[in-house]
Structures are given as C-alpha cells and as structure tokens.
C-alpha cells in the first residue's frame, strides 16, 4: 500500500521555474501525495494562479535561508514521508513510486535518487558518500536498477541530493529538521551526517529520477558562474565546526578555499569571469568563513507535527502514456498534437529525429510534454558509440525503452 507523501518545494525569485516544477509534479503517477510550496511573493502569485490552488499548501516566506524554508514546509507536512525537490527541477512521472519504495523497510530513514543534468539524459549526481570535511566522493554501486540500502560508515554518511530526497517525517521532525545555520549549501549534507551519526540507514534509488535545470538565482548565473560565495563560505565553516575533528578544521578550510579558487579560474579560462570579479568572490568567501565561525551550534528543537490535515493532490495515477515520433520537418504538427494530448491528461513522450549525428537532448516543455530531439544516428546516452546505423522505427523503440522504467512508457 502506498504511503502518503508530502512534497516540499522551496522557491525564491524563480517563479517561471516553479510553474514548470508544478506542471511536472502534476504528472506524478502516485496515488497519495500532497504539495507544500514555501515561496516568496512571486512564487506565491504562481501558486495562486494555478488551477489546483485549493489543493496546494502555500507557506509565504521570503528570506534567503533554505533550511528555515524547508523546516516551515516540514511543519505543514501531514504525510508519513516528506520528499524534497527544488523549484528548478522536474520529476519523472514514476519518481515517487521509486523513491518511496525502500520505506517499506522499517530501518530506512532516508532515500535519495539520481539527478539528471541539462541535456536531460546524463546524470549530474548519482550515489555519493560525504566526509567530515564536507567533501563527497562517488559510491560504486552494483550495476542494477534496484535500490541500494547503505548503512553509514564510521565518521561518514550517505549523501542525498537536496533536489531529490525523502525522509520519514517522524524522524525528520524528531532530530529538528534542517539546521537554520546553513542558509544555503551543505544544508542537506549536515542532515545526512546527523542521521548517519544516529545510526539510521539510507537507500539510494537509481530509478527515482529528477531533471535539474540549475536555473539562475541570486547566488549563481544560469551558466553556473557564482555571483556570491559568502553563504558557501559560511556553511562550509559551520559544517567543519560541527563534523570535522578540531585539529583538522583549518587544513580542511584551506583546502576548500583553494578548490573554490581553482573553480573560479576554470570559469576565467572560459572567459566567464575576470580577475577583479574573482577577487571580489574570494573576499566574499573569506567573509562568509568568518561569519560561519560565529554561527550557533546547538541542539535543534523538534519540529511539531502539523495540525493541518493531509491535502491530496490529484496527480495522474495510471494516466495513459502516449508516444509520438516523427522527422524534424514534422515538428510543428507533432508539438501541437503532443500539447493537446498532455492537456487532456496523457503523459506524452515525443521523439523528433533528424538524419544526423547530433547528440540528443530531452526537455520538459511548459505544456507538459517530454520532448527528445537529436540525430537518428547520434548519441542519447553519452556512453553509446559515436555512430551506429539505426532505422527510424528502431531508434524510437530504443529511446522509448530507455525511459520506460522512469516514465512508464511501453
């Protein structure tokens, strides 16, 4: 039996991204979930204009502190499981089915899925492990689509990504949710470390997938070039104080600052940053580090359970799946047809191929259509061979099969 899930979305300054995220959440094939949006005034306007506004829990909040915002969402959650997704992300339709599956095991406190990057195919993040210095390393999992249940190693934790993770509500509330000292960056990682220290187990779920856009914010440009490193510096210093042995903290901080400097220089080589801007960003990093030395470290009070009842969102449980395909010169007609099918409640995958070697790209359109474009002979999965002859119908079947386990296409 499916467990009731509360989905928390925090949005600040990205109303159009939030609108698209809500479109994606509306396609979830899951029988029992609610949506809680914690948003600034622009985001609130998007929710109030939404056709299902009465079925969304809206929490007004307009401060640059994602931990506080998430805790406000948790306080309104009535589901047994609380899931999180960023406002610049869109889930695959079977996301919740896969993400919540491991919670059938009572020892599981948290679950995290895989995050797909901007081309809509390659993974941004998969399984990772985090260390007391805040650094993370990839985890080698068996080659399988099955969830991997991972007990915490001494002094380390299994990392969940903030844009694709879920927790048992009772445990999350009991340990105080997210530490408000982490305004941005390492907020979920601190939670992972606290869960690991308490002995809770985490499941990594490869088929629980979301697409993450890295939308522009007040901290970074759409190109991922940082606008400010102050809060990153503050969070890193706070994380080291909480989790890193005292004798190792200064060395870990120096290493972190050097890594950030090298990251900025890589942007400079791409002609995206100049010397003056790099100096300004590094000063902000140091200022943030000083601020992080002064932030409170203490026990977090439990988050009280919500008096608000569960507010089920309609979603699209058992919605029909439709697959459209055609050549690039048929794109206009196909997009019109796909938009109409999505409007009537179908989950639509559309494949538009050209007779080329172009790499493939998947986008989730504002109309709610999963659109994949590229060359009939080009790569989708970047591990494929550079060129392989395929008939058009064969390529459509291949790409439909590639998405079937996360989208439910046949």
Secondary structure by P-SEA (a helix, b strand, c coil): cccbbbbbbbbcccaaaaaaaaaaaaacccccbbbbbbccaaaaaaaaacccccccbbbbbbcccaaaaaaaaaaaccccbbbbbccccccccaaaaaaacccccccccbbbbbbbccccccccccccccccccbbbbbbccccccbbbbcccccbbbbbbcccccccaaaaaaaccccccccccaaaaaaaaaaaaabbbbbbbccbbbbbccccccccccccccccaaaaaaaaaaaaaccccccaaaaaaaaaaaaaaaaaaaaaaaccccaaaaaaaaaaaaaaaaaaaccccccccccccccccbbbbbcccccbbbbbbbcccaaaaaaaaaaaaaaaccbbbbbbbccccbbbbbbbccccccccccccccccccccccbbbbcaaaaaaaaaaaaccccccc
